[in-house]
Amino acid sequence: MSLYTATSEVTIALAVVKTLVLIVGGLVTFFALKAYRRTRQRALGLLAGGFGLVTLGLAFAGLLHEILDVSLELGVLAESVLVLAGFTVIAYSLYVQ
């Protein structure tokens, strides 16, 4: 197997996994938002927002790199900042009543 073939297979696998992350993360965010709308509990609204940020962040690096031609390092930094913000919001949502 040549290096090119291995690289392209990894690229395809990464695209598939990131797409699945977006789908499943979107579903988790949707259900959390649906629970918030049903109960109007602020914590569930924050939880939905946190999951949305994490989901967006997990797909952001590749998106920036492939579509906007941003360096991979800068894309990963942006991804990490969004994931950190999302987890911070999730932690806060679990802390508040």
C-alpha positions as CSV (number, residue, x, y, z in Angstrom):
1,M,0.0,0.0,0.0
2,S,1.5,3.3,-1.0
3,L,1.6,6.3,1.3
4,Y,-0.9,8.2,-1.0
5,T,-3.5,5.4,-0.7
6,A,-3.1,5.2,3.1
7,T,-3.5,9.0,3.4
8,S,-6.5,9.1,1.1
9,E,-8.1,6.3,3.1
10,V,-7.5,8.1,6.3
11,T,-8.9,11.3,4.9
12,I,-12.1,9.5,3.8
13,A,-12.4,7.8,7.2
14,L,-12.0,11.1,8.9
15,A,-14.6,12.7,6.8
16,V,-17.1,9.9,7.5
17,V,-16.4,10.0,11.3
18,K,-16.7,13.8,11.4
19,T,-20.0,13.6,9.5
20,L,-21.3,11.0,12.0
21,V,-20.1,13.3,14.9
22,L,-22.2,16.1,13.4
23,I,-25.2,13.9,13.0
24,V,-25.1,12.3,16.4
25,G,-24.1,15.6,18.1
26,G,-26.9,17.4,16.3
27,L,-29.3,14.8,17.5
28,V,-28.1,15.1,21.1
29,T,-28.4,18.9,20.8
30,F,-31.8,18.6,19.3
31,F,-33.1,16.4,22.1
32,A,-31.6,18.6,24.8
33,L,-33.3,21.7,23.1
34,K,-36.6,19.8,22.8
35,A,-36.4,19.0,26.6
36,Y,-35.6,22.6,27.3
37,R,-38.7,23.8,25.3
38,R,-40.9,21.3,27.1
39,T,-39.7,22.1,30.6
40,R,-38.3,25.7,30.2
41,Q,-35.6,24.8,32.7
42,R,-32.6,27.1,32.2
43,A,-30.1,24.3,32.9
44,L,-31.5,22.3,30.0
45,G,-31.2,25.3,27.7
46,L,-27.6,25.7,28.7
47,L,-27.0,22.0,28.2
48,A,-28.3,22.2,24.7
49,G,-26.1,25.2,23.9
50,G,-23.1,23.4,25.3
51,F,-23.7,20.3,23.3
52,G,-24.2,22.5,20.2
53,L,-20.8,24.3,20.8
54,V,-19.0,20.9,21.3
55,T,-20.6,19.5,18.2
56,L,-19.7,22.6,16.1
57,G,-16.2,22.6,17.5
58,L,-15.6,18.9,16.7
59,A,-16.2,19.6,13.0
60,F,-14.7,23.0,12.8
61,A,-11.0,22.3,12.2
62,G,-11.5,20.2,9.1
63,L,-14.1,22.6,7.8
64,L,-11.8,25.6,8.2
65,H,-8.8,23.8,6.7
66,E,-10.6,22.3,3.7
67,I,-13.1,25.1,2.7
68,L,-11.4,28.3,3.9
69,D,-7.8,27.2,3.4
70,V,-6.9,28.0,7.0
71,S,-3.8,26.3,8.4
72,L,-4.6,23.0,10.1
73,E,-3.0,24.3,13.4
74,L,-5.2,27.4,13.5
75,G,-8.3,25.2,12.7
76,V,-7.5,22.8,15.5
77,L,-7.0,25.8,17.8
78,A,-10.5,27.2,16.8
79,E,-11.9,23.7,17.3
80,S,-10.4,23.4,20.7
81,V,-11.7,26.8,21.8
82,L,-15.2,25.9,20.8
83,V,-15.0,22.5,22.5
84,L,-13.6,24.1,25.7
85,A,-16.5,26.7,25.6
86,G,-19.0,24.0,25.1
87,F,-17.7,21.9,28.0
88,T,-17.7,25.0,30.2
89,V,-21.3,25.7,29.4
90,I,-22.2,22.0,30.0
91,A,-20.4,22.1,33.3
92,Y,-22.2,25.3,34.3
93,S,-25.5,23.8,33.2
94,L,-25.0,20.9,35.6
95,Y,-24.0,23.2,38.4
96,V,-27.0,25.6,38.3
97,Q,-30.5,24.6,39.5
